[in-house]
Amino acid sequence: MAIVQDKSGSNPKDVPYTTYNRIVAADPNGTTTPAYAGEIVLDTTTKKLWKAMNVANNSWVTLTNAITMAA
């Protein structure tokens, strides 16, 4: 998320990117371009979370080995 100044001049407000909480069906490296550095996506095939280290489509690193899905 990004902190941006409110146009009215009041306190900054948190405005989320439109692509947060994305899901992909495979390893995002080479196939998914991050919207911003730090974006997190869920690979629904392997149940792994990936984080973008920059905005290159090969910058993804895995955050988890597996996510236990509640039944």
N, C-alpha and C positions, 0 to 999 in steps of 0.2 A: 504494500500500500504506500501511497505517497501523501505527504503533508503539503497542502497547497494553501496559499493565502485566500481567504474569502474575499470576493470582489467588493463587499460592503465595507471592508476595512476592519471587521471584528476579528475575533480569534481565528487561528487557522483551523481548518476542519479536515478530517481524514476522508479522502476520496479514493475508493478502491478502483483498480484497473478493471476493465470489463472482462478480462480473460483469466481472473483468478479462479482457483479451484477447477482447473481443467483436468480432464481425464484423457488418457491415451490407451491404445490397445497393445502397446509393445514398448520396448526400450526407446525413449525419445531421441537418443543420440543419432544425429544425422537425418532425422525425419521431422522433428518438431523445433521450430524456432521460438525461443523464449520471447515473451512480450517485454520483459525487463529482467535485469540481473536479480536473482533471489526468488524468481517465480518457482512455485512448487506444483508438480503434476503427479497424478496417481496413474500408474500402469495397472490397468484392470486385469491383465493377463497374469502377471507375476505377483500382483499385490505389493509392488514396491513404490515408495515415494522417491521422486527425483527432484533435485534442486538445480536451477541454472546458476552457474558461476559468473556468466556474462551473457551477452545476447547472441552468441554464436550457436548454431544448431548442434554443435558437438561439445558443448560446455556442461552438459548434464552430469551430475554425480548422484549416486544413490544415497538416500538418507536412512533407509531401513532394509533389512534383509527380507522381512516378511511382515505383513500386517495381519493380525488375527482379526478376522471378520466375525462379528457377533452373529450367532445363529438366530 
